[in-house]
């Protein structure tokens, strides 16, 4: 018998144990365990392992049976439908990934699904909420129960603060005392205080809902406005906007490009209250201009500086039936400050073939008067360089027409085959 193998057992030696005429043999199992087995049991196949084979077969049989009887895929429990068995177990329990009717997913123990302990991802209230209507918690008075629920199924109540603000609050936060106001407990009371021309009267309607504190203020001029608390304290806002009108005559007679300010039009910008000025352009046109546009240098004429040359270019392109787009900005240039080309010339399939820029006087120098200074000129130069570099990198031809060419401008200047102003 020594050296022979029976199932998973290999006979090592004869054991000292003997019952009647039967010998017992010491055997080594494949799993590494040693046992003593009766010779008859080895020969007739009754014993084929140390017991590990029986355990493996039992586990396999039980697992197969469980797979059949405990397959929950497609079954519905409350609002949850089991969709997938997860590979890992929790405390020996199978875990199922479920789809809730609200659209969310939730991983749930099989035991909790079968017993009905879990019926939703949390969107379904687990019980009837305790009625808190009329109760007061700190500065909050409960008004009514809201239909929405917290992710854990907790109730949410609409509450009114003593300051007049209404807000939704979770029942747990009310009962634990976590939330006791709309936030006004932590808010500095600015009522009656004066900031510049503004006197604070009461909390504004914009307060709350993540907006911070807004205060209703009365300006010296008689107007009312709501101002954020931080802007009042920092001195950023000192009036309803009327301070800007104190120096109403400061721009009269001043020149911005081709525009000379004549007088205040009496009109104001909605919201900011900015002044609208009546200006006279060198071309003879009168036009209303916003103060910020004049001071910043964004507006330097009634439109004649830009339109005179550009309109002549557009007229020539139309006359010769050349397709184009005005003020064209490629998508990748939009992320670099919204740079625009005056004209984008298109082919039959509406793809860009080349660009045309009409460069006015401002591209070649500055008068050093008011806004028309070195800084403005430098910005213009940088913008032109960015466009040049873009065309070079993308291998797109660019034609730059100088303003000195205006009187002699012809279609030959605007076509790649004949233009003398191609720079890339």
C-alpha positions in Angstrom: 0.0 0.0 0.0 2.9 2.4 0.7 3.3 4.9 -2.1 -0.1 4.2 -3.7 -2.6 7.0 -4.3 -6.3 6.8 -3.6 -8.2 9.9 -4.7 -6.4 12.8 -3.0 -4.6 10.6 -0.5 -1.1 9.2 -0.9 -0.1 6.3 1.5 3.0 7.1 3.6 3.3 4.2 6.0 1.3 1.7 8.0 -0.1 3.1 11.2 0.1 1.5 14.6 -3.6 1.5 14.8 -5.3 -1.9 14.1 -8.9 -3.0 14.6 -9.4 -6.7 14.3 -7.7 -7.9 11.2 -7.9 -4.5 9.5 -4.7 -2.4 9.1 -4.8 1.4 9.2 -2.6 3.5 7.0 -1.1 7.0 7.5 -1.9 9.1 4.4 -1.0 12.6 3.1 -3.8 14.6 1.5 -3.3 16.9 -1.5 -4.2 19.8 0.8 -1.3 19.0 3.1 -3.1 17.4 6.0 -2.2 13.8 7.3 -4.9 11.4 8.5 -5.1 7.6 9.3 -7.5 5.6 7.1 -8.6 2.0 7.2 -7.2 0.0 4.3 -10.6 -1.2 3.2 -11.9 2.4 2.9 -9.0 3.3 0.7 -9.4 0.3 -1.6 -13.2 0.5 -2.1 -13.0 4.4 -2.6 -15.1 5.2 0.5 -12.4 7.6 1.7 -10.7 9.8 -1.0 -9.5 12.8 1.0 -9.1 14.1 4.5 -12.5 15.6 4.2 -11.7 18.7 2.1 -13.2 17.1 -1.1 -16.6 16.7 0.7 -16.4 20.3 1.9 -15.6 21.7 -1.6 -18.5 19.7 -3.2 -20.9 20.9 -0.5 -19.9 24.5 -1.0 -20.2 24.2 -4.8 -23.6 22.5 -4.5 -24.9 25.1 -2.0 -23.5 28.0 -4.2 -25.2 26.6 -7.3 -28.5 26.2 -5.4 -28.2 29.7 -4.0 -27.5 31.1 -7.5 -30.8 29.7 -8.7 -32.9 30.4 -5.6 -31.4 33.8 -4.7 -31.1 35.4 -8.2 -32.8 38.8 -7.7 -32.1 40.3 -11.1 -35.2 41.9 -12.5 -37.1 41.6 -9.2 -38.6 44.7 -7.7 -38.6 45.8 -4.1 -40.5 49.0 -3.4 -39.0 51.6 -5.8 -35.8 49.5 -6.4 -35.2 47.0 -9.2 -32.2 44.6 -8.8 -29.9 44.9 -11.8 -26.5 43.4 -10.9 -24.9 41.1 -8.3 -21.7 42.7 -6.9 -18.6 40.4 -6.5 -17.9 41.5 -2.9 -20.0 40.4 0.1 -20.7 42.3 3.3 -20.6 40.1 6.4 -21.3 37.1 4.2 -24.4 38.8 2.6 -24.8 39.3 -1.1 -24.9 42.9 -2.3 -27.1 43.9 -5.2 -26.9 47.0 -7.3 -30.4 48.4 -7.7 -32.0 51.0 -9.9 -34.4 53.4 -8.2 -37.5 54.8 -10.0 -36.1 58.3 -9.4 -33.1 57.4 -11.6 -30.4 56.9 -8.9 -28.5 53.7 -8.2 -28.0 52.1 -4.8 -26.1 49.1 -3.5 -28.3 47.1 -1.1 -27.8 43.9 1.0 -30.0 41.0 -0.2 -31.4 40.6 3.3 -32.5 44.3 3.4 -34.3 43.9 0.0 -36.1 40.7 1.0 -37.2 42.0 4.4 -38.3 45.3 2.9 -36.0 47.3 5.2 -34.8 49.2 2.1 -37.3 50.3 -0.5 -35.7 53.2 -2.3 -32.4 55.0 -2.8 -33.5 57.4 0.0 -36.0 59.4 -2.0 -38.9 57.6 -0.4 -39.8 58.6 3.2 -39.0 55.7 5.5 -41.9 56.7 7.8 -44.6 59.3 8.3 -42.8 62.5 9.5 -43.6 64.0 12.8 -45.8 67.1 12.3 -43.8 70.2 13.1 -46.2 72.7 11.7 -46.4 75.8 13.9 -43.4 74.8 16.1 -40.6 77.3 16.6 -36.9 76.5 16.6 -34.7 79.5 17.4 -35.9 82.2 15.0 -37.6 79.8 12.7 -41.3 79.0 12.6 -42.4 75.9 10.7 -45.0 76.7 8.0 -45.6 73.5 6.1 -44.1 70.1 4.9 -42.4 70.2 1.5 -42.8 67.3 -1.0 -39.0 66.9 -1.5 -37.0 64.6 0.9 -33.3 64.4 1.9 -31.2 61.6 0.4 -31.8 59.5 3.5 -35.6 60.1 3.3 -35.7 62.8 5.9 -38.5 65.3 5.8 -37.9 68.9 4.7 -40.0 71.8 6.1 -40.6 75.3 4.9 -39.8 77.8 7.7 -40.1 81.5 8.1 -37.4 83.4 10.0 -38.2 86.3 12.4 -36.5 88.6 9.9 -39.1 87.6 7.3 -37.1 85.3 5.1 -38.5 81.8 4.1 -36.2 78.8 3.6 -36.4 75.0 3.5 -34.9 73.2 6.4 -34.4 69.5 7.1 -36.4 68.1 10.1 -33.2 66.7 11.6 -31.5 70.1 11.6 -34.5 71.7 13.3 -34.8 69.1 16.0 -31.0 69.0 16.7 -30.8 72.8 16.8 -28.3 72.8 13.9 -30.3 75.4 12.0 -31.9 78.2 14.1 -32.3 81.0 11.6 -32.0 81.9 7.9 -28.5 83.0 8.6 -29.4 86.4 10.2 -28.0 85.2 13.6 -24.5 85.5 12.1 -25.3 88.6 10.1 -24.3 92.1 11.3 -27.3 94.3 11.7 -26.6 97.4 9.5 -30.0 99.0 10.1 -29.6 102.8 10.5 -25.9 102.9 9.6 -24.7 105.3 6.9 -22.3 104.4 4.1 -21.4 107.3 1.9 -24.7 108.7 0.6 -26.6 105.5 1.6 -28.5 105.0 4.8 -29.5 101.4 5.6 -33.2 101.0 6.3 -34.0 97.3 6.3 -32.9 93.8 5.1 -33.5 93.6 1.3 -35.6 91.0 -0.6 -32.5 89.6 -2.3 -31.1 88.3 1.0 -30.8 84.5 1.6 -30.8 81.6 -0.9 -27.0 81.7 -1.1 -26.9 85.4 -2.1 -25.6 86.7 1.3 -27.1 89.7 3.0 -28.6 92.6 0.9 -29.7 95.8 2.5 -32.4 98.2 1.4 -30.8 101.6 1.4 -32.0 105.2 0.9 -29.7 107.5 -1.0 -29.3 111.2 -0.3 -30.8 111.9 -3.7 -34.0 110.1 -2.6 -33.6 106.9 -4.6 -33.8 103.4 -3.0 -31.5 100.5 -3.9 -30.5 97.1 -2.5 -26.8 96.7 -1.9 -24.8 93.7 -0.8 -23.5 94.0 2.8 -19.8 93.3 1.8 -20.0 96.2 -0.8 -21.3 98.6 1.8 -18.7 97.7 4.4 -15.8 97.8 1.9 -16.9 101.2 0.6 -17.3 99.8 -3.0 -20.8 101.2 -3.2 -21.5 104.6 -1.8 -24.6 105.7 -3.6 -27.4 104.6 -5.8 -25.3 105.7 -8.8 -25.8 109.4 -8.5 -22.2 110.0 -7.4 -21.3 109.6 -11.1 -23.4 112.6 -11.9 -21.6 114.9 -9.5 -18.9 115.5 -12.1 -21.4 115.7 -14.9 -19.6 118.4 -16.8 -16.2 116.8 -16.5 -16.3 115.4 -20.0 -17.9 118.3 -21.7 -15.5 119.6 -24.4 -13.2 116.7 -24.0 -12.2 114.8 -27.1 -12.1 111.0 -27.5 -10.7 110.0 -30.8 -12.9 111.7 -33.4 -15.6 112.4 -30.8 -16.0 115.7 -28.9 -18.4 115.6 -25.9 -21.1 118.3 -26.3 -23.4 117.9 -23.3 -25.1 115.4 -21.0 -28.1 113.9 -22.9 -30.0 113.5 -19.6 -30.3 109.7 -20.3 -28.9 107.1 -18.0 -27.9 103.4 -18.3 -30.4 101.0 -16.8 -29.1 99.5 -13.6 -25.8 101.2 -13.2 -27.1 104.8 -13.8 -24.1 105.6 -16.0 -24.2 108.8 -18.0 -25.1 108.9 -21.7 -23.3 111.8 -23.4 -24.1 113.6 -26.7 -21.0 113.7 -28.8 -20.1 115.3 -32.2 -17.9 113.3 -34.5 -15.4 114.9 -36.9 -17.4 113.6 -39.8 -20.3 115.8 -38.7 -22.5 113.1 -37.2 -24.0 113.5 -33.7 -24.3 110.4 -31.6 -25.1 109.4 -28.0 -22.3 107.5 -26.2 -21.9 105.8 -22.9 -19.4 107.3 -20.5 -17.6 104.0 -19.9 -17.2 103.4 -23.6 -15.6 106.8 -24.1 -13.3 106.8 -21.1 -12.1 103.2 -21.8 -11.4 104.0 -25.5 -13.7 101.3 -26.8 -15.6 104.0 -28.8 -13.6 106.6 -30.8 -16.0 107.7 -33.5 -19.6 107.6 -34.5 -18.6 104.5 -36.5 -17.0 106.2 -39.5 -13.4 105.2 -38.6 -14.2 101.6 -38.7 -17.0 101.6 -41.2 -15.5 103.9 -43.9 -12.7 101.5 -44.9 -14.6 98.3 -44.0 -17.6 99.4 -45.9 -15.5 100.0 -49.0 -14.0 96.5 -48.7 -17.4 95.0 -48.2 -18.8 96.8 -51.2 -16.0 95.6 -53.5 -16.4 92.0 -52.2 -20.1 92.1 -52.9 -19.7 93.6 -56.3 -17.4 90.8 -57.4 -19.6 88.1 -55.6 -16.9 87.0 -53.2 -18.4 85.2 -50.2 -17.3 86.6 -46.8 -18.2 86.9 -43.1 -17.6 90.2 -41.2 -16.2 90.3 -37.7 -15.2 86.6 -37.8 -13.6 85.0 -34.7 -12.3 81.4 -35.0 -13.3 79.2 -32.0 -9.8 78.8 -30.7 -9.3 82.6 -30.8 -12.5 83.2 -28.8 -10.7 81.7 -25.8 -7.9 84.3 -26.3 -9.8 87.5 -25.8 -12.4 87.2 -28.6 -10.0 88.5 -31.3 -12.0 89.1 -34.5 -10.8 89.4 -38.1 -12.6 92.2 -40.2 -13.3 89.7 -43.0 -13.1 86.0 -43.5 -13.2 85.0 -47.2 -15.0 81.7 -47.9 -14.9 79.1 -50.6 -17.9 77.3 -52.2 -18.1 74.9 -49.2 -18.1 77.9 -46.8 -14.6 77.0 -45.5 -12.3 79.9 -44.6 -9.7 80.6 -47.3 -8.0 83.7 -46.0 -8.6 86.8 -43.8 -8.7 90.6 -44.6 -7.9 93.3 -42.1 -8.4 97.0 -42.7 -6.0 98.9 -40.5 -7.1 102.4 -39.6 -4.9 105.3 -38.3 -5.0 103.9 -34.7 -2.9 100.9 -35.9 0.0 103.2 -36.8 0.4 105.6 -33.8 -1.2 107.6 -31.1 -1.8 111.3 -30.3 -1.0 111.0 -26.6 -4.2 112.9 -25.9 -6.6 111.4 -23.3 -7.3 107.8 -23.9 -5.3 107.8 -27.2 -2.0 107.0 -25.5 0.9 104.6 -25.6 -1.0 102.0 -23.6 -3.9 101.9 -26.0 -1.6 101.7 -29.0 0.3 98.9 -27.4 -2.9 96.9 -26.9 -3.7 97.4 -30.6 -0.2 96.3 -31.7 -0.5 93.2 -29.5 -3.9 92.3 -30.9 -2.5 92.6 -34.5 0.5 90.4 -33.6 -1.8 87.7 -32.2 -3.7 87.7 -35.4 -0.5 87.5 -37.5 0.8 84.6 -35.4 -2.5 82.8 -35.6 -2.5 82.9 -39.4 1.1 81.8 -39.6 0.6 78.8 -37.3 -2.5 77.8 -39.2 -1.1 78.5 -42.6 -4.0 80.9 -43.4 -3.1 83.9 -45.7 -3.8 87.3 -44.2 -4.2 90.6 -46.2 -3.7 93.8 -44.3 -4.9 96.9 -46.0 -3.4 100.2 -44.6 -5.7 103.2 -44.3 -3.4 105.1 -46.7 -4.7 102.8 -49.5 -8.3 103.9 -49.1 -8.6 106.2 -52.1 -6.9 103.7 -54.5 -8.5 100.6 -52.9 -9.5 98.1 -55.6 -10.6 94.4 -55.8 -7.1 93.5 -56.9 -5.9 94.5 -53.4 -8.4 92.0 -51.9 -7.7 88.9 -53.9 -4.8 86.5 -53.1 -3.6 86.2 -56.7 -3.0 90.0 -57.1 -2.8 91.6 -53.7 0.4 93.4 -52.7 -0.6 93.4 -49.0 -0.3 89.7 -48.1 1.7 89.3 -44.9 1.3 85.6 -44.4 
